[in-house]
Every structure is written in C-alpha cells, then in structure tokens.
C-alpha cells in the first residue's frame, strides 16, 4: 500500500494526522482558485479565503502541542475556519469567481474535514473522560483543583 500518509512518525505529532494533510491539500486547492481569480480583487475576498483555509491547518498544528482540552478547543476553531471557507466558497460562486463544479469540490473537501475533525474531537473527549473516570482522589496529593 503506497499511501502518502503512511510515513514514519515525525517529531511534530500533527504531521502524523490525516486531517492535517487534508487541510494542506485544501490550502493548495484554494491557492489555485485564488490565482485564477481576478488579480485586481479589491474586496479582499481572495485574501480572506486564503487566510481561512490556512487557519484550518494552523489550528490543528497549534492544538496538537497542548493538553487534550486545549487541543479540542483548537480543533473546534479549525471547524469554525471550515465554516468560514464554506461561506467564502458560496460568495465566490455567487460572484462568478468559481463555477458549480469548483463549489462542489470545495464543499466536499470541507464536509470531509468536518467529519474527520468531529471524529478526532470525540476521540479526544472520550479519552479525557476515561482518564478522569480512572482518577482516584485518594491517590492524588492534596490540591485545590
């Protein structure tokens, strides 16, 4: 099996996540769309689209270096960036910057990433809940939590 995601683990944990690589693929897609758009875009639409797409990957990477609760927070921010990208995709379609085929491609990528992030968030929350369930107050030092 020659899958681009089957690599040896890296120093940076987020680079091992398939969702991170999907986000990078989406950034590449958005950059291609923006290059094809009107270069005299004075609305800032293309800049906003590029920024929102990058925020998906940035939030995944930033959160991965944190504890589980903070990672979940950053993953939820990545989902917010996905919703922003969906709005920007629709605006691009309505303004003739992209066609319906490109809009479908964007929407499909965004839906896939949303599902992947949802599954990762659920997994992290269950792991956090399980570690909390296994916590025994009698074994812990006396602390004010």
N, C-alpha and C positions, 0 to 999 in steps of 0.2 A: 504494500500500500504506500503510494507516494503522495502523501498529503502534506501541503505546505505548513500545516500546523503541528505535524509530528516531528518535533525537534527535541534536542536535549534541553533540559530545563536551563533557564537563564538566571542570571543574578537578580534581575528585576522580575518579580513574580508576575506582574501584569502582562509581561510579554509572553507568558505561557497560556494566557486566556484567549480562547477563540473569539470572544466578543470584542476584545481589543483589536484583533486583526480584522474583524468585520468592520469596526469603526474606521480603521485605517483605509480599508477598501472604499468605504463611503466618502471619506475625505477626498480620495483620489477622484471618485466619480463627480463630486461637487466641484472640484477644481477644474475638471474638464468642461463641465457645464458652464462654469463662470468664464472660462477662457473663450468659449464660443459666444457668450453673451455680448451685448453692446459694450465696447470698451469705454464709451463715454457715459456710463451709468453714473448719474449724479445723485441718485436716490440712496446709494449705499446698500442697496439690496444684495448685490453680489458679495460685498464685504461682510454683511451680516450673515449671509448663507455660509460663507467660508468659516466664519468665526463659530457659528452654532455647530457646524459639522465637527470642527476641531475640539469643541468642548465635550463631545461625547467621549472621545479617546482620552482627553486630558483628565476628566473626572474619574474615569476608570483607573488611570495610572496613579493619580493623586490618592485616591481612596485605598488603593491596594497596600499602601505603606502605613495604613492606620489600623486601629483596632476594628473589630467586626462592626460595631455600631457606627463608627465613622465611615467605614467602607460602604455600608448600606446607605448612609446619607449621601455620599458621593455618587453611588450608583443611581440613586433617585434623582440627583442633579443631572446625571447623564440621560436619564429618561426625560427630564424636562427639556434638555437640549434636543432630543429626538422630536419632541412635540413642536419645538420651535422650528426645526428643519421641515416638518410636515407643513406648517403654516407657510414657510418661505417657499416650499415647493408649489403650493397652491397659488401663491401670489405670482410666482414665475409663470405658471401655466396660464393664469388669467391675463397676464400681460404679454403673452406670446413669446416669452423667453425660452420656454421649453414646450415640447409637444406632449400629447397624451401618453405616448409610449415612454418618454422620459419620466413623466409624472408617475406612471405605473411602476417603473424601475425604482424610483426613489421611494415610493410608498412601500413597495415590497421589502426593500432593504431596511427601512425604518421599522416595519412591523416585525421582521425577523430579529432585529436588535432589541426591540422592546420585549419580545418573548424571552430572549436569551438573558437579558438583564433581570427580568421578573423571576426567572428560574434561579439565577445566581443570588438574588436578594432573598428569596425564600429559603434557599440552602443555608445562607449565612445566618438568617434569623433562627432557623431550626437548630443550627449548631450552637448559636449563642444561648438559646433556650435550654438545650440539652446540657450545656456546661453549667448553666445556672441551676438546673434541676439536680445536678450531681454535687452541688456545693453544700458542704456540711458546715454550719456555723460553729459547731464545737471544735472543728479542726483549724479554724481561722484565728489569727491573733485578734485581740480586742481593738476594733477600729470603728470610727464613725463614718459610715458609708453615706 
